[in-house]
Amino acid sequence: MSAETRVWPEPVERVAAFLREVGAEARLEELPQETPTAEGAADAIGCTLSQIVKSLVLVCDGAPVVADEDE
């Protein structure tokens, strides 16, 4: 089954549905092992640490909130 048609766990599916709705170019992947750190994620997919997203900006009650690796 391709990433575009896969049914994800509900929280992931909400994100996937939003990305589809807005036409965002994105690829969701599930790795066979846990990757609790950015370093582990980089190792698991074979990229550099600088290519891993370490912060997300979310909008909560109309205000931007940064969720970074330290929180």
PDB file of N, H, CA, C and O in Angstrom:
ATOM      1  N   MET A   1       0.853  -1.175   0.000  1.00  0.00           N
ATOM      2  CA  MET A   1       0.000   0.000   0.000  1.00  0.00           C
ATOM      3  C   MET A   1       0.897   1.237   0.000  1.00  0.00           C
ATOM      4  O   MET A   1       1.861   1.299   0.763  1.00  0.00           O
ATOM      5  N   SER A   2       0.599   2.193  -0.824  1.00  0.00           N
ATOM      6  H   SER A   2      -0.184   2.142  -1.444  1.00  0.00           H
ATOM      7  CA  SER A   2       1.437   3.385  -0.910  1.00  0.00           C
ATOM      8  C   SER A   2       1.162   4.335   0.252  1.00  0.00           C
ATOM      9  O   SER A   2       0.125   4.242   0.909  1.00  0.00           O
ATOM     10  N   ALA A   3       2.108   5.255   0.501  1.00  0.00           N
ATOM     11  H   ALA A   3       2.950   5.331  -0.032  1.00  0.00           H
ATOM     12  CA  ALA A   3       1.950   6.228   1.580  1.00  0.00           C
ATOM     13  C   ALA A   3       0.741   7.113   1.346  1.00  0.00           C
ATOM     14  O   ALA A   3       0.144   7.613   2.300  1.00  0.00           O
ATOM     15  N   GLU A   4       0.364   7.319   0.058  1.00  0.00           N
ATOM     16  H   GLU A   4       0.849   6.914  -0.716  1.00  0.00           H
ATOM     17  CA  GLU A   4      -0.764   8.192  -0.243  1.00  0.00           C
ATOM     18  C   GLU A   4      -2.097   7.564   0.144  1.00  0.00           C
ATOM     19  O   GLU A   4      -3.039   8.289   0.463  1.00  0.00           O
ATOM     20  N   THR A   5      -2.205   6.236   0.124  1.00  0.00           N
ATOM     21  H   THR A   5      -1.439   5.647  -0.136  1.00  0.00           H
ATOM     22  CA  THR A   5      -3.472   5.580   0.401  1.00  0.00           C
ATOM     23  C   THR A   5      -3.485   4.836   1.728  1.00  0.00           C
ATOM     24  O   THR A   5      -4.509   4.263   2.098  1.00  0.00           O
ATOM     25  N   ARG A   6      -2.401   4.831   2.432  1.00  0.00           N
ATOM     26  H   ARG A   6      -1.568   5.297   2.131  1.00  0.00           H
ATOM     27  CA  ARG A   6      -2.317   4.115   3.694  1.00  0.00           C
ATOM     28  C   ARG A   6      -3.237   4.747   4.736  1.00  0.00           C
ATOM     29  O   ARG A   6      -3.405   5.967   4.764  1.00  0.00           O
ATOM     30  N   VAL A   7      -3.823   3.924   5.580  1.00  0.00           N
ATOM     31  H   VAL A   7      -3.686   2.934   5.557  1.00  0.00           H
ATOM     32  CA  VAL A   7      -4.614   4.416   6.701  1.00  0.00           C
ATOM     33  C   VAL A   7      -3.704   4.409   7.923  1.00  0.00           C
ATOM     34  O   VAL A   7      -3.226   3.359   8.352  1.00  0.00           O
ATOM     35  N   TRP A   8      -3.478   5.573   8.465  1.00  0.00           N
ATOM     36  H   TRP A   8      -3.866   6.426   8.116  1.00  0.00           H
ATOM     37  CA  TRP A   8      -2.582   5.754   9.608  1.00  0.00           C
ATOM     38  C   TRP A   8      -3.377   5.723  10.905  1.00  0.00           C
ATOM     39  O   TRP A   8      -4.605   5.801  10.880  1.00  0.00           O
ATOM     40  N   PRO A   9      -2.684   5.609  12.049  1.00  0.00           N
ATOM     41  CA  PRO A   9      -3.372   5.805  13.334  1.00  0.00           C
ATOM     42  C   PRO A   9      -4.055   7.177  13.320  1.00  0.00           C
ATOM     43  O   PRO A   9      -3.572   8.096  12.658  1.00  0.00           O
ATOM     44  N   GLU A  10      -5.144   7.322  14.026  1.00  0.00           N
ATOM     45  H   GLU A  10      -5.536   6.576  14.564  1.00  0.00           H
ATOM     46  CA  GLU A  10      -5.992   8.517  13.950  1.00  0.00           C
ATOM     47  C   GLU A  10      -5.229   9.844  14.064  1.00  0.00           C
ATOM     48  O   GLU A  10      -5.474  10.734  13.249  1.00  0.00           O
ATOM     49  N   PRO A  11      -4.316  10.026  15.033  1.00  0.00           N
ATOM     50  CA  PRO A  11      -3.624  11.321  15.103  1.00  0.00           C
ATOM     51  C   PRO A  11      -2.780  11.611  13.854  1.00  0.00           C
ATOM     52  O   PRO A  11      -2.705  12.755  13.405  1.00  0.00           O
ATOM     53  N   VAL A  12      -2.150  10.580  13.301  1.00  0.00           N
ATOM     54  H   VAL A  12      -2.210   9.651  13.666  1.00  0.00           H
ATOM     55  CA  VAL A  12      -1.336  10.753  12.101  1.00  0.00           C
ATOM     56  C   VAL A  12      -2.248  10.991  10.902  1.00  0.00           C
ATOM     57  O   VAL A  12      -1.930  11.800  10.031  1.00  0.00           O
ATOM     58  N   GLU A  13      -3.370  10.297  10.853  1.00  0.00           N
ATOM     59  H   GLU A  13      -3.628   9.639  11.561  1.00  0.00           H
ATOM     60  CA  GLU A  13      -4.314  10.466   9.749  1.00  0.00           C
ATOM     61  C   GLU A  13      -4.858  11.890   9.691  1.00  0.00           C
ATOM     62  O   GLU A  13      -5.091  12.415   8.603  1.00  0.00           O
ATOM     63  N   ARG A  14      -5.062  12.520  10.846  1.00  0.00           N
ATOM     64  H   ARG A  14      -4.873  12.092  11.730  1.00  0.00           H
ATOM     65  CA  ARG A  14      -5.522  13.926  10.845  1.00  0.00           C
ATOM     66  C   ARG A  14      -4.513  14.807  10.136  1.00  0.00           C
ATOM     67  O   ARG A  14      -4.885  15.667   9.337  1.00  0.00           O
ATOM     68  N   VAL A  15      -3.230  14.597  10.424  1.00  0.00           N
ATOM     69  H   VAL A  15      -2.928  13.898  11.073  1.00  0.00           H
ATOM     70  CA  VAL A  15      -2.170  15.378   9.765  1.00  0.00           C
ATOM     71  C   VAL A  15      -2.140  15.041   8.281  1.00  0.00           C
ATOM     72  O   VAL A  15      -2.073  15.941   7.444  1.00  0.00           O
ATOM     73  N   ALA A  16      -2.190  13.754   7.943  1.00  0.00           N
ATOM     74  H   ALA A  16      -2.246  13.022   8.622  1.00  0.00           H
ATOM     75  CA  ALA A  16      -2.167  13.340   6.544  1.00  0.00           C
ATOM     76  C   ALA A  16      -3.343  13.932   5.772  1.00  0.00           C
ATOM     77  O   ALA A  16      -3.176  14.391   4.642  1.00  0.00           O
ATOM     78  N   ALA A  17      -4.523  13.924   6.373  1.00  0.00           N
ATOM     79  H   ALA A  17      -4.659  13.552   7.291  1.00  0.00           H
ATOM     80  CA  ALA A  17      -5.706  14.477   5.720  1.00  0.00           C
ATOM     81  C   ALA A  17      -5.542  15.981   5.483  1.00  0.00           C
ATOM     82  O   ALA A  17      -5.899  16.486   4.420  1.00  0.00           O
ATOM     83  N   PHE A  18      -5.007  16.684   6.465  1.00  0.00           N
ATOM     84  H   PHE A  18      -4.717  16.273   7.329  1.00  0.00           H
ATOM     85  CA  PHE A  18      -4.778  18.121   6.299  1.00  0.00           C
ATOM     86  C   PHE A  18      -3.785  18.377   5.171  1.00  0.00           C
ATOM     87  O   PHE A  18      -4.004  19.257   4.339  1.00  0.00           O
ATOM     88  N   LEU A  19      -2.701  17.619   5.138  1.00  0.00           N
ATOM     89  H   LEU A  19      -2.523  16.904   5.814  1.00  0.00           H
ATOM     90  CA  LEU A  19      -1.704  17.798   4.085  1.00  0.00           C
ATOM     91  C   LEU A  19      -2.312  17.555   2.707  1.00  0.00           C
ATOM     92  O   LEU A  19      -2.031  18.291   1.762  1.00  0.00           O
ATOM     93  N   ARG A  20      -3.145  16.521   2.594  1.00  0.00           N
ATOM     94  H   ARG A  20      -3.373  15.922   3.362  1.00  0.00           H
ATOM     95  CA  ARG A  20      -3.827  16.264   1.322  1.00  0.00           C
ATOM     96  C   ARG A  20      -4.755  17.418   0.972  1.00  0.00           C
ATOM     97  O   ARG A  20      -4.786  17.877  -0.170  1.00  0.00           O
ATOM     98  N   GLU A  21      -5.511  17.884   1.960  1.00  0.00           N
ATOM     99  H   GLU A  21      -5.486  17.511   2.887  1.00  0.00           H
ATOM    100  CA  GLU A  21      -6.494  18.947   1.746  1.00  0.00           C
ATOM    101  C   GLU A  21      -5.858  20.227   1.215  1.00  0.00           C
ATOM    102  O   GLU A  21      -6.420  20.879   0.335  1.00  0.00           O
ATOM    103  N   VAL A  22      -4.704  20.587   1.737  1.00  0.00           N
ATOM    104  H   VAL A  22      -4.247  20.058   2.452  1.00  0.00           H
ATOM    105  CA  VAL A  22      -4.052  21.823   1.310  1.00  0.00           C
ATOM    106  C   VAL A  22      -3.107  21.607   0.132  1.00  0.00           C
ATOM    107  O   VAL A  22      -2.488  22.553  -0.353  1.00  0.00           O
ATOM    108  N   GLY A  23      -2.997  20.364  -0.324  1.00  0.00           N
ATOM    109  H   GLY A  23      -3.501  19.595   0.070  1.00  0.00           H
ATOM    110  CA  GLY A  23      -2.157  20.075  -1.482  1.00  0.00           C
ATOM    111  C   GLY A  23      -0.671  20.160  -1.193  1.00  0.00           C
ATOM    112  O   GLY A  23       0.128  20.420  -2.093  1.00  0.00           O
ATOM    113  N   ALA A  24      -0.298  19.939   0.061  1.00  0.00           N
ATOM    114  H   ALA A  24      -0.947  19.728   0.792  1.00  0.00           H
ATOM    115  CA  ALA A  24       1.116  20.013   0.438  1.00  0.00           C
ATOM    116  C   ALA A  24       1.881  18.825  -0.127  1.00  0.00           C
ATOM    117  O   ALA A  24       1.373  17.705  -0.185  1.00  0.00           O
ATOM    118  N   GLU A  25       3.100  19.093  -0.537  1.00  0.00           N
ATOM    119  H   GLU A  25       3.513  20.003  -0.490  1.00  0.00           H
ATOM    120  CA  GLU A  25       3.982  18.001  -0.964  1.00  0.00           C
ATOM    121  C   GLU A  25       4.639  17.444   0.295  1.00  0.00           C
ATOM    122  O   GLU A  25       5.480  18.100   0.909  1.00  0.00           O
ATOM    123  N   ALA A  26       4.255  16.249   0.665  1.00  0.00           N
ATOM    124  H   ALA A  26       3.572  15.716   0.166  1.00  0.00           H
ATOM    125  CA  ALA A  26       4.787  15.646   1.890  1.00  0.00           C
ATOM    126  C   ALA A  26       4.790  14.137   1.732  1.00  0.00           C
ATOM    127  O   ALA A  26       4.023  13.569   0.954  1.00  0.00           O
ATOM    128  N   ARG A  27       5.663  13.510   2.480  1.00  0.00           N
ATOM    129  H   ARG A  27       6.286  13.971   3.112  1.00  0.00           H
ATOM    130  CA  ARG A  27       5.731  12.051   2.500  1.00  0.00           C
ATOM    131  C   ARG A  27       5.784  11.622   3.953  1.00  0.00           C
ATOM    132  O   ARG A  27       6.678  12.031   4.694  1.00  0.00           O
ATOM    133  N   LEU A  28       4.832  10.804   4.362  1.00  0.00           N
ATOM    134  H   LEU A  28       4.106  10.473   3.760  1.00  0.00           H
ATOM    135  CA  LEU A  28       4.823  10.260   5.712  1.00  0.00           C
ATOM    136  C   LEU A  28       5.395   8.849   5.639  1.00  0.00           C
ATOM    137  O   LEU A  28       5.051   8.070   4.751  1.00  0.00           O
ATOM    138  N   GLU A  29       6.266   8.537   6.579  1.00  0.00           N
ATOM    139  H   GLU A  29       6.546   9.170   7.301  1.00  0.00           H
ATOM    140  CA  GLU A  29       6.855   7.204   6.615  1.00  0.00           C
ATOM    141  C   GLU A  29       6.808   6.669   8.033  1.00  0.00           C
ATOM    142  O   GLU A  29       6.937   7.421   9.000  1.00  0.00           O
ATOM    143  N   GLU A  30       6.624   5.371   8.145  1.00  0.00           N
ATOM    144  H   GLU A  30       6.520   4.761   7.359  1.00  0.00           H
ATOM    145  CA  GLU A  30       6.695   4.692   9.431  1.00  0.00           C
ATOM    146  C   GLU A  30       7.941   3.825   9.410  1.00  0.00           C
ATOM    147  O   GLU A  30       8.122   3.000   8.515  1.00  0.00           O
ATOM    148  N   LEU A  31       8.785   4.015  10.387  1.00  0.00           N
ATOM    149  H   LEU A  31       8.639   4.686  11.115  1.00  0.00           H
ATOM    150  CA  LEU A  31      10.033   3.257  10.450  1.00  0.00           C
ATOM    151  C   LEU A  31       9.836   2.001  11.288  1.00  0.00           C
ATOM    152  O   LEU A  31       9.000   1.981  12.192  1.00  0.00           O
ATOM    153  N   PRO A  32      10.597   0.960  10.996  1.00  0.00           N
ATOM    154  CA  PRO A  32      10.427  -0.295  11.736  1.00  0.00           C
ATOM    155  C   PRO A  32      10.923  -0.214  13.184  1.00  0.00           C
ATOM    156  O   PRO A  32      10.567  -1.059  14.005  1.00  0.00           O
ATOM    157  N   GLN A  33      11.741   0.794  13.501  1.00  0.00           N
ATOM    158  H   GLN A  33      12.030   1.480  12.834  1.00  0.00           H
ATOM    159  CA  GLN A  33      12.241   0.945  14.863  1.00  0.00           C
ATOM    160  C   GLN A  33      11.881   2.343  15.389  1.00  0.00           C
ATOM    161  O   GLN A  33      11.639   3.270  14.616  1.00  0.00           O
ATOM    162  N   GLU A  34      11.853   2.467  16.708  1.00  0.00           N
ATOM    163  H   GLU A  34      12.051   1.714  17.336  1.00  0.00           H
ATOM    164  CA  GLU A  34      11.580   3.766  17.312  1.00  0.00           C
ATOM    165  C   GLU A  34      12.754   4.705  17.071  1.00  0.00           C
ATOM    166  O   GLU A  34      13.908   4.282  17.021  1.00  0.00           O
ATOM    167  N   THR A  35      12.436   5.987  16.923  1.00  0.00           N
ATOM    168  H   THR A  35      11.498   6.331  16.964  1.00  0.00           H
ATOM    169  CA  THR A  35      13.471   7.003  16.708  1.00  0.00           C
ATOM    170  C   THR A  35      13.178   8.189  17.619  1.00  0.00           C
ATOM    171  O   THR A  35      12.721   9.232  17.151  1.00  0.00           O
ATOM    172  N   PRO A  36      13.438   8.036  18.922  1.00  0.00           N
ATOM    173  CA  PRO A  36      13.080   9.088  19.874  1.00  0.00           C
ATOM    174  C   PRO A  36      13.960  10.332  19.807  1.00  0.00           C
ATOM    175  O   PRO A  36      13.621  11.353  20.406  1.00  0.00           O
ATOM    176  N   THR A  37      15.069  10.268  19.099  1.00  0.00           N
ATOM    177  H   THR A  37      15.344   9.439  18.612  1.00  0.00           H
ATOM    178  CA  THR A  37      15.946  11.439  18.990  1.00  0.00           C
ATOM    179  C   THR A  37      16.135  11.800  17.520  1.00  0.00           C
ATOM    180  O   THR A  37      15.945  10.968  16.633  1.00  0.00           O
ATOM    181  N   ALA A  38      16.508  13.041  17.281  1.00  0.00           N
ATOM    182  H   ALA A  38      16.662  13.717  18.002  1.00  0.00           H
ATOM    183  CA  ALA A  38      16.799  13.476  15.914  1.00  0.00           C
ATOM    184  C   ALA A  38      17.972  12.675  15.345  1.00  0.00           C
ATOM    185  O   ALA A  38      17.974  12.319  14.167  1.00  0.00           O
ATOM    186  N   GLU A  39      18.957  12.396  16.181  1.00  0.00           N
ATOM    187  H   GLU A  39      18.955  12.684  17.138  1.00  0.00           H
ATOM    188  CA  GLU A  39      20.101  11.607  15.733  1.00  0.00           C
ATOM    189  C   GLU A  39      19.664  10.210  15.293  1.00  0.00           C
ATOM    190  O   GLU A  39      20.107   9.711  14.258  1.00  0.00           O
ATOM    191  N   GLY A  40      18.793   9.585  16.083  1.00  0.00           N
ATOM    192  H   GLY A  40      18.433   9.990  16.923  1.00  0.00           H
ATOM    193  CA  GLY A  40      18.293   8.263  15.742  1.00  0.00           C
ATOM    194  C   GLY A  40      17.485   8.265  14.459  1.00  0.00           C
ATOM    195  O   GLY A  40      17.585   7.340  13.654  1.00  0.00           O
ATOM    196  N   ALA A  41      16.681   9.306  14.266  1.00  0.00           N
ATOM    197  H   ALA A  41      16.600  10.058  14.921  1.00  0.00           H
ATOM    198  CA  ALA A  41      15.886   9.419  13.043  1.00  0.00           C
ATOM    199  C   ALA A  41      16.798   9.577  11.830  1.00  0.00           C
ATOM    200  O   ALA A  41      16.572   8.941  10.801  1.00  0.00           O
ATOM    201  N   ALA A  42      17.814  10.409  11.939  1.00  0.00           N
ATOM    202  H   ALA A  42      17.997  10.926  12.775  1.00  0.00           H
ATOM    203  CA  ALA A  42      18.761  10.608  10.837  1.00  0.00           C
ATOM    204  C   ALA A  42      19.462   9.301  10.491  1.00  0.00           C
ATOM    205  O   ALA A  42      19.594   8.956   9.316  1.00  0.00           O
ATOM    206  N   ASP A  43      19.910   8.574  11.507  1.00  0.00           N
ATOM    207  H   ASP A  43      19.802   8.854  12.461  1.00  0.00           H
ATOM    208  CA  ASP A  43      20.571   7.287  11.270  1.00  0.00           C
ATOM    209  C   ASP A  43      19.615   6.295  10.598  1.00  0.00           C
ATOM    210  O   ASP A  43      20.008   5.570   9.684  1.00  0.00           O
ATOM    211  N   ALA A  44      18.357   6.268  11.057  1.00  0.00           N
ATOM    212  H   ALA A  44      18.038   6.857  11.799  1.00  0.00           H
ATOM    213  CA  ALA A  44      17.390   5.296  10.557  1.00  0.00           C
ATOM    214  C   ALA A  44      17.059   5.503   9.083  1.00  0.00           C
ATOM    215  O   ALA A  44      16.833   4.536   8.356  1.00  0.00           O
ATOM    216  N   ILE A  45      17.029   6.754   8.642  1.00  0.00           N
ATOM    217  H   ILE A  45      17.213   7.540   9.233  1.00  0.00           H
ATOM    218  CA  ILE A  45      16.662   6.998   7.241  1.00  0.00           C
ATOM    219  C   ILE A  45      17.851   7.346   6.367  1.00  0.00           C
ATOM    220  O   ILE A  45      17.703   7.545   5.161  1.00  0.00           O
ATOM    221  N   GLY A  46      19.045   7.423   6.976  1.00  0.00           N
ATOM    222  H   GLY A  46      19.165   7.262   7.956  1.00  0.00           H
ATOM    223  CA  GLY A  46      20.244   7.636   6.189  1.00  0.00           C
ATOM    224  C   GLY A  46      20.438   9.049   5.693  1.00  0.00           C
ATOM    225  O   GLY A  46      20.864   9.261   4.558  1.00  0.00           O
ATOM    226  N   CYS A  47      20.127  10.016   6.537  1.00  0.00           N
ATOM    227  H   CYS A  47      19.781   9.843   7.459  1.00  0.00           H
ATOM    228  CA  CYS A  47      20.370  11.407   6.153  1.00  0.00           C
ATOM    229  C   CYS A  47      21.200  12.078   7.241  1.00  0.00           C
ATOM    230  O   CYS A  47      21.545  11.458   8.247  1.00  0.00           O
ATOM    231  N   THR A  48      21.515  13.345   7.027  1.00  0.00           N
ATOM    232  H   THR A  48      21.235  13.849   6.209  1.00  0.00           H
ATOM    233  CA  THR A  48      22.283  14.073   8.028  1.00  0.00           C
ATOM    234  C   THR A  48      21.353  14.628   9.102  1.00  0.00           C
ATOM    235  O   THR A  48      20.156  14.802   8.871  1.00  0.00           O
ATOM    236  N   LEU A  49      21.900  14.897  10.248  1.00  0.00           N
ATOM    237  H   LEU A  49      22.872  14.755  10.435  1.00  0.00           H
ATOM    238  CA  LEU A  49      21.125  15.459  11.349  1.00  0.00           C
ATOM    239  C   LEU A  49      20.470  16.771  10.944  1.00  0.00           C
ATOM    240  O   LEU A  49      19.348  17.054  11.365  1.00  0.00           O
ATOM    241  N   SER A  50      21.150  17.575  10.132  1.00  0.00           N
ATOM    242  H   SER A  50      22.061  17.345   9.789  1.00  0.00           H
ATOM    243  CA  SER A  50      20.593  18.875   9.741  1.00  0.00           C
ATOM    244  C   SER A  50      19.361  18.750   8.850  1.00  0.00           C
ATOM    245  O   SER A  50      18.653  19.735   8.641  1.00  0.00           O
ATOM    246  N   GLN A  51      19.094  17.557   8.321  1.00  0.00           N
ATOM    247  H   GLN A  51      19.669  16.757   8.491  1.00  0.00           H
ATOM    248  CA  GLN A  51      17.930  17.353   7.473  1.00  0.00           C
ATOM    249  C   GLN A  51      16.695  16.909   8.259  1.00  0.00           C
ATOM    250  O   GLN A  51      15.627  16.722   7.675  1.00  0.00           O
ATOM    251  N   ILE A  52      16.828  16.743   9.556  1.00  0.00           N
ATOM    252  H   ILE A  52      17.695  16.896  10.030  1.00  0.00           H
ATOM    253  CA  ILE A  52      15.713  16.326  10.403  1.00  0.00           C
ATOM    254  C   ILE A  52      15.052  17.559  11.017  1.00  0.00           C
ATOM    255  O   ILE A  52      15.732  18.442  11.540  1.00  0.00           O
ATOM    256  N   VAL A  53      13.724  17.609  10.947  1.00  0.00           N
ATOM    257  H   VAL A  53      13.172  16.892  10.522  1.00  0.00           H
ATOM    258  CA  VAL A  53      12.989  18.716  11.566  1.00  0.00           C
ATOM    259  C   VAL A  53      13.081  18.557  13.074  1.00  0.00           C
ATOM    260  O   VAL A  53      12.725  17.511  13.617  1.00  0.00           O
ATOM    261  N   LYS A  54      13.554  19.583  13.740  1.00  0.00           N
ATOM    262  H   LYS A  54      13.843  20.432  13.298  1.00  0.00           H
ATOM    263  CA  LYS A  54      13.700  19.520  15.191  1.00  0.00           C
ATOM    264  C   LYS A  54      12.735  20.458  15.897  1.00  0.00           C
ATOM    265  O   LYS A  54      12.617  20.420  17.121  1.00  0.00           O
ATOM    266  N   SER A  55      12.046  21.298  15.139  1.00  0.00           N
ATOM    267  H   SER A  55      12.142  21.329  14.144  1.00  0.00           H
ATOM    268  CA  SER A  55      11.085  22.235  15.723  1.00  0.00           C
ATOM    269  C   SER A  55       9.846  22.286  14.841  1.00  0.00           C
ATOM    270  O   SER A  55       9.926  22.146  13.620  1.00  0.00           O
ATOM    271  N   LEU A  56       8.717  22.486  15.473  1.00  0.00           N
ATOM    272  H   LEU A  56       8.652  22.599  16.465  1.00  0.00           H
ATOM    273  CA  LEU A  56       7.456  22.686  14.768  1.00  0.00           C
ATOM    274  C   LEU A  56       6.829  23.975  15.275  1.00  0.00           C
ATOM    275  O   LEU A  56       6.899  24.277  16.467  1.00  0.00           O
ATOM    276  N   VAL A  57       6.225  24.723  14.386  1.00  0.00           N
ATOM    277  H   VAL A  57       6.169  24.477  13.418  1.00  0.00           H
ATOM    278  CA  VAL A  57       5.490  25.912  14.788  1.00  0.00           C
ATOM    279  C   VAL A  57       4.015  25.590  14.617  1.00  0.00           C
ATOM    280  O   VAL A  57       3.558  25.272  13.519  1.00  0.00           O
ATOM    281  N   LEU A  58       3.283  25.675  15.707  1.00  0.00           N
ATOM    282  H   LEU A  58       3.654  25.933  16.599  1.00  0.00           H
ATOM    283  CA  LEU A  58       1.855  25.390  15.715  1.00  0.00           C
ATOM    284  C   LEU A  58       1.107  26.665  16.055  1.00  0.00           C
ATOM    285  O   LEU A  58       1.670  27.578  16.659  1.00  0.00           O
ATOM    286  N   VAL A  59      -0.154  26.733  15.671  1.00  0.00           N
ATOM    287  H   VAL A  59      -0.611  25.991  15.180  1.00  0.00           H
ATOM    288  CA  VAL A  59      -0.985  27.872  16.051  1.00  0.00           C
ATOM    289  C   VAL A  59      -1.998  27.371  17.076  1.00  0.00           C
ATOM    290  O   VAL A  59      -2.813  26.497  16.783  1.00  0.00           O
ATOM    291  N   CYS A  60      -1.937  27.936  18.281  1.00  0.00           N
ATOM    292  H   CYS A  60      -1.275  28.647  18.519  1.00  0.00           H
ATOM    293  CA  CYS A  60      -2.842  27.581  19.363  1.00  0.00           C
ATOM    294  C   CYS A  60      -3.593  28.834  19.797  1.00  0.00           C
ATOM    295  O   CYS A  60      -2.978  29.825  20.191  1.00  0.00           O
ATOM    296  N   ASP A  61      -4.893  28.792  19.727  1.00  0.00           N
ATOM    297  H   ASP A  61      -5.393  27.987  19.407  1.00  0.00           H
ATOM    298  CA  ASP A  61      -5.725  29.940  20.090  1.00  0.00           C
ATOM    299  C   ASP A  61      -5.294  31.201  19.350  1.00  0.00           C
ATOM    300  O   ASP A  61      -5.326  32.300  19.903  1.00  0.00           O
ATOM    301  N   GLY A  62      -4.888  31.027  18.084  1.00  0.00           N
ATOM    302  H   GLY A  62      -4.862  30.134  17.635  1.00  0.00           H
ATOM    303  CA  GLY A  62      -4.527  32.159  17.257  1.00  0.00           C
ATOM    304  C   GLY A  62      -3.105  32.678  17.422  1.00  0.00           C
ATOM    305  O   GLY A  62      -2.708  33.619  16.734  1.00  0.00           O
ATOM    306  N   ALA A  63      -2.339  32.083  18.317  1.00  0.00           N
ATOM    307  H   ALA A  63      -2.661  31.319  18.875  1.00  0.00           H
ATOM    308  CA  ALA A  63      -0.962  32.540  18.552  1.00  0.00           C
ATOM    309  C   ALA A  63       0.028  31.436  18.173  1.00  0.00           C
ATOM    310  O   ALA A  63      -0.208  30.263  18.459  1.00  0.00           O
ATOM    311  N   PRO A  64       1.149  31.819  17.520  1.00  0.00           N
ATOM    312  CA  PRO A  64       2.157  30.804  17.188  1.00  0.00           C
ATOM    313  C   PRO A  64       2.846  30.273  18.430  1.00  0.00           C
ATOM    314  O   PRO A  64       3.160  31.028  19.350  1.00  0.00           O
ATOM    315  N   VAL A  65       3.079  28.965  18.449  1.00  0.00           N
ATOM    316  H   VAL A  65       2.824  28.352  17.701  1.00  0.00           H
ATOM    317  CA  VAL A  65       3.767  28.310  19.539  1.00  0.00           C
ATOM    318  C   VAL A  65       4.850  27.423  18.919  1.00  0.00           C
ATOM    319  O   VAL A  65       4.574  26.656  17.997  1.00  0.00           O
ATOM    320  N   VAL A  66       6.077  27.527  19.425  1.00  0.00           N
ATOM    321  H   VAL A  66       6.301  28.150  20.175  1.00  0.00           H
ATOM    322  CA  VAL A  66       7.168  26.702  18.913  1.00  0.00           C
ATOM    323  C   VAL A  66       7.335  25.484  19.806  1.00  0.00           C
ATOM    324  O   VAL A  66       7.490  25.601  21.022  1.00  0.00           O
ATOM    325  N   ALA A  67       7.301  24.316  19.184  1.00  0.00           N
ATOM    326  H   ALA A  67       7.175  24.221  18.196  1.00  0.00           H
ATOM    327  CA  ALA A  67       7.580  23.065  19.890  1.00  0.00           C
ATOM    328  C   ALA A  67       8.924  22.593  19.384  1.00  0.00           C
ATOM    329  O   ALA A  67       9.030  22.146  18.241  1.00  0.00           O
ATOM    330  N   ASP A  68       9.950  22.681  20.205  1.00  0.00           N
ATOM    331  H   ASP A  68       9.864  23.044  21.133  1.00  0.00           H
ATOM    332  CA  ASP A  68      11.273  22.272  19.728  1.00  0.00           C
ATOM    333  C   ASP A  68      11.768  21.058  20.491  1.00  0.00           C
ATOM    334  O   ASP A  68      11.093  20.552  21.387  1.00  0.00           O
ATOM    335  N   GLU A  69      12.947  20.603  20.129  1.00  0.00           N
ATOM    336  H   GLU A  69      13.496  21.015  19.401  1.00  0.00           H
ATOM    337  CA  GLU A  69      13.482  19.366  20.690  1.00  0.00           C
ATOM    338  C   GLU A  69      13.733  19.433  22.184  1.00  0.00           C
ATOM    339  O   GLU A  69      13.910  18.393  22.818  1.00  0.00           O
ATOM    340  N   ASP A  70      13.755  20.622  22.763  1.00  0.00           N
ATOM    341  H   ASP A  70      13.611  21.467  22.247  1.00  0.00           H
ATOM    342  CA  ASP A  70      14.009  20.747  24.189  1.00  0.00           C
ATOM    343  C   ASP A  70      12.739  20.691  25.026  1.00  0.00           C
ATOM    344  O   ASP A  70      12.815  20.665  26.255  1.00  0.00           O
ATOM    345  N   GLU A  71      11.575  20.673  24.387  1.00  0.00           N
ATOM    346  H   GLU A  71      11.513  20.694  23.389  1.00  0.00           H
ATOM    347  CA  GLU A  71      10.309  20.692  25.128  1.00  0.00           C
ATOM    348  C   GLU A  71       9.627  19.360  25.088  1.00  0.00           C
ATOM    349  O   GLU A  71       8.549  19.202  25.661  1.00  0.00           O
TER     350      GLU A  71
END
